[in-house]
């Protein structure tokens, strides 16, 4: 199986030894978890769960676009929340990005996320190119 490493400056650079996404010759795209970092400043966006969810989803969207794919091609997401009490507020923003035929999803509470953010989102998508 061949793979292509996806890297874009429109989303935050990896903060460790991993790729923003990997595209396979079998038509799948696997993204790294996206956290609410502003790609221009490299800083975590300041704000509540909705502000941070929006930034994480924008970063995810940019990684998908860099691979020739998009949000409509997402088949599965995993949402990691620092606090499950934020689920409803996160879900309001999430629903703005996945309006029709939303992907399968898991949402889990974790004890800590990189840079102490409130949310991290990763996905699997089918390649549109």
C-alpha positions in Angstrom: 0.0 0.0 0.0 1.3 3.4 -1.0 0.7 6.5 1.1 1.1 10.2 0.7 1.9 12.5 3.6 -0.3 15.6 3.7 1.1 18.9 5.1 -0.4 22.4 4.8 0.5 25.7 6.3 -3.2 26.5 6.4 -3.4 24.3 9.5 -1.1 24.2 12.6 2.1 22.4 12.1 2.5 19.1 13.8 3.8 19.5 17.4 5.5 16.1 17.4 6.7 13.3 15.2 3.5 12.8 13.2 1.9 14.0 10.0 -1.2 16.3 9.7 -2.8 13.5 7.6 -1.9 10.4 5.6 -3.7 9.6 2.3 -3.6 6.0 1.0 -3.8 4.7 -2.5 -6.9 2.8 -1.4 -8.9 6.0 -1.2 -8.7 6.7 2.5 -7.5 9.8 4.4 -6.6 9.6 8.1 -6.0 12.9 9.9 -4.1 13.6 13.1 -6.2 15.1 15.9 -6.7 18.8 15.4 -6.7 21.1 18.3 -7.7 24.8 18.5 -4.4 26.3 17.5 -4.3 29.4 15.3 -2.1 28.4 12.4 -0.9 32.0 11.9 0.3 32.5 15.4 0.9 29.0 16.6 -1.1 29.8 19.8 -4.1 28.1 21.3 -7.2 30.2 20.6 -8.6 31.7 23.8 -12.3 31.0 24.4 -14.9 28.5 25.5 -15.6 25.1 24.1 -17.5 26.6 21.1 -14.7 28.9 20.1 -12.2 26.0 20.5 -14.4 23.6 18.6 -14.8 26.0 15.7 -11.0 26.4 15.4 -10.4 22.7 15.6 -12.9 22.0 12.9 -11.5 24.8 10.7 -8.1 23.2 11.1 -9.5 19.8 10.2 -11.2 21.3 7.1 -7.9 22.9 5.9 -6.1 19.5 6.3 -8.8 17.8 4.3 -8.7 20.4 1.6 -4.9 20.1 1.3 -5.4 16.4 0.5 -8.0 17.1 -2.2 -10.9 16.1 0.1 -13.4 17.9 2.2 -15.8 17.7 5.1 -18.4 16.0 2.9 -16.1 13.1 2.5 -15.7 12.4 6.2 -16.9 9.0 7.2 -15.9 8.9 10.9 -14.8 11.4 13.5 -13.5 11.1 17.0 -14.0 14.0 19.4 -12.0 14.2 22.5 -13.4 16.4 25.2 -11.7 17.6 28.4 -15.1 17.8 30.0 -18.2 15.8 28.8 -20.4 18.6 30.3 -19.3 20.6 27.1 -20.8 18.0 24.8 -24.0 19.9 24.0 -22.2 23.2 23.3 -19.6 21.4 21.2 -22.3 19.6 19.3 -24.0 23.0 18.3 -20.8 24.0 16.5 -20.1 20.5 15.1 -23.6 20.5 13.6 -22.7 23.6 11.6 -19.9 21.8 9.8 -21.7 18.5 9.2 -25.1 19.6 8.1 -26.2 16.7 5.8 -25.3 13.0 6.1 -23.1 13.5 9.1 -20.3 11.0 9.6 -20.2 8.3 12.3 -18.8 9.7 15.5 -17.4 8.8 18.9 -17.0 11.4 21.6 -15.0 10.6 24.7 -13.9 12.5 27.8 -10.2 12.5 28.4 -8.2 13.6 31.4 -5.9 15.9 29.5 -5.3 17.1 25.9 -2.2 18.6 24.3 -1.6 22.2 25.4 -4.5 21.8 27.9 -7.1 22.6 25.2 -10.8 21.7 25.7 -11.2 19.7 22.5 -9.4 17.6 19.9 -11.0 16.2 16.7 -9.7 13.6 14.2 -11.3 12.0 11.3 -11.2 9.3 8.6 -12.4 10.4 5.1 -12.6 9.0 1.7 -10.4 10.6 -0.9 -12.3 12.9 -3.4 -9.3 13.1 -5.7 
